[in-house]
Amino acid sequence: MFKRIFGSAPQPPSSYPSSKPAYKDLKASIGKDDFYAKMAEADPANAGKWKEMVQVQKQFKDAEPSYSQPEARTYSESNRETLHRAATKLLKDQGPDRVYDDFIRLHPAVFKENGACSLPLRSQVSILSNTKPTMVNGENAKHLLTGMKNDAQYLDLVQAAAQKTRESRQKEGKPVTLSGYTIRKQE
């Protein structure tokens, strides 16, 4: 009927939420092991990179019980959830194809927002030792450097994602990170 009256049926917007997997399914995977596998489905142009992130996430998650200081584990868990939330928002706002590069660029802001610089040096080294070398070379290195030089570009997105992570963790009775940006302002 709509088509007869107006000449065409309404088209769903081309934004991500109508894509497979559904946006709500991806959002429900925040903090879970299948998150990057779902990102690979949602962003097929970068599927190989997202699939590599599945292994990177597993490596960090498997290492968390070995951290001698609880702040390191809180930081690592919070980074994962913050990165998931930020990637989901990027995908929703800009659709697939550009998300992966922006996802890598926003890592320095996520690290700082979750208080990386306030962690004891031993914790920082423990976490860094679990970083897969391929994640910090080549194209990723270029994007990380760009993100370090211009973290302000992602600051609002990252701080909103980190705040949602903090709220979610508090509801679960888990410890939360403090913003490295806030700590710096107070010094």
N, C-alpha and C positions, 0 to 999 in steps of 0.2 A: 504494500500500500504506500509506504513512504517513498519507494522508488517511483511509483506512478505519479504521485503528487509533485515531487521535487526533481524528478529526472534521474536520481541516483540514490543509492543506499548510502547511509553514513559510513564512512571509513574509520576504522580504529586509528588512533594516532600512531605514528611510526616509532614512538619512543619504546624503550626497552620493556616496560611492564607487560606488553602484549606478546613478547617473545617467549620462547621456550629456553630454559626452564622458567617458569613463572617467577616474577619478581618476588612474590611473597615466599616462594620456596627457597630462593636464594637468600632472602633476608632471614628465613628460619634456620639457615645453615651457618649463620654467623657464629664463630667460635668452634665450629665442628670440623671434623676431619674431611668431610666431603665438600667443603666450601670451594676450594680451587678447582675441583673436578666439575662442579656446577658452573664456575666461571668459564671453564674451557668450553662448555656447551653453549653458554650465552655469548661468548666472544670467539667464534670459530677461527677468525683470522689469526688469533694469538693462542690457539688451543695448546700448541706445544709448549709455549712459555708458561701457561697456567698449569699444565700437567707437571712441569718441572717444579712449580711452586708447591704442588702436593708433597713432593719429596722433601723440599726445603722445610716446609711446615712440620712434617713428621720428624725430621732431624732435630729441630728446635724443641718440639714437644717431648720427644724421647729424652732429651738432655735435661729438661727442667727438674726432675727429681734429684739430679746430681748436684745442683747448685747448693752450695753450703750456706748461702744467706737467703732468707725468704724474700728479701726485696728483689733479688734477681729473678726468682720465679714469678713474682707478681708482675714485674716489668715485662718478662717474656710473654706471659699469658695475656697481659693487657695490650701489648703490641699486636699480637695475633688478632684479637678481637677488634682493635681499633683499625687495623689494616683491612679487615673484612668489611667493617662498616663503611670505611672510606671508599673502598672499591665498589661496593654496592651502590653508594650514592653517585659515584662517577658514572657507573653504568646506566643508572636511571636518568641522570642529567644529560649525558652526551652520547649514549648508545655505545655499541661495541666498536672495535677497531682502534680507537685512541686510548682506551682505558689502561692497557698494560703499561705503556710508557709513562703516563701520568702516575700510575700506581707506583712505579719504581721511583719517580721523581719525588713523591711525597714521603718516602721513607725517612729522610733526615728530619722532617718536621714531626713525624710520628715518634721517632726516637727521642727527640728533644721534649716533645709534649708529655711523654711518659716518663721523663726524668732520667734519661740515660746518663747525663753528666753528673747527676747527684749520687749515682750508685758507687759503692766502693770499687776501687780499681780492680780488685780481685774478681768481683762480679762482672765488671765490664769485660775483662779478659776471658772469663768463662763463657760468656755469651758470644763474644766475637769468635772464639775458637770453634764454635758450632756453625759458623757461616761458611757455606759452600763456596769455594773460590770462584766458581763460574758465575756466582751471583754478583760479584764485585769487579768483574772485568768486562772488556768489550763494550757493547752497547749499554749494558746496565751501568757500567762505571761512568759513562758519559751522562746518563740520566741522573744518577746519584749526585754527581758533581753539580749538575744544573740545579737539582733540588736543594743542595747545601748552599749554593750561592743565592737562591731565591726561594727560601722557605715561606716567605710571606704569601706567595701565590696560592699555597695550599693551607695556610694557617687556619682560616675559618672552617674549612672542611674538616681538617684534622682535629681541631679543638672540639668541634661538635661531635665528631665520632668518638673521641676520647671521653668526653663527658657522658655520652650514652653508655660507653663501656664501664665507666666508674659507677654510674647509677645501677646498671645491670649487676655488676659484681657486688655492690653494697647490698642489693636485695637478696643476693645469694649468701650473704655473710662472708664474702671474700675480701681480702685487703685490696686497696686501690693505690694507684700511682699518684704522685703529685706532678703538676705541670712544671717542666723545666723552664718554660717561659715565665711563669709566675715566680718561681724561685729566683730567677735572674733579676726580675724587677725589684724584689725585696732586698737584694744584696746591696 
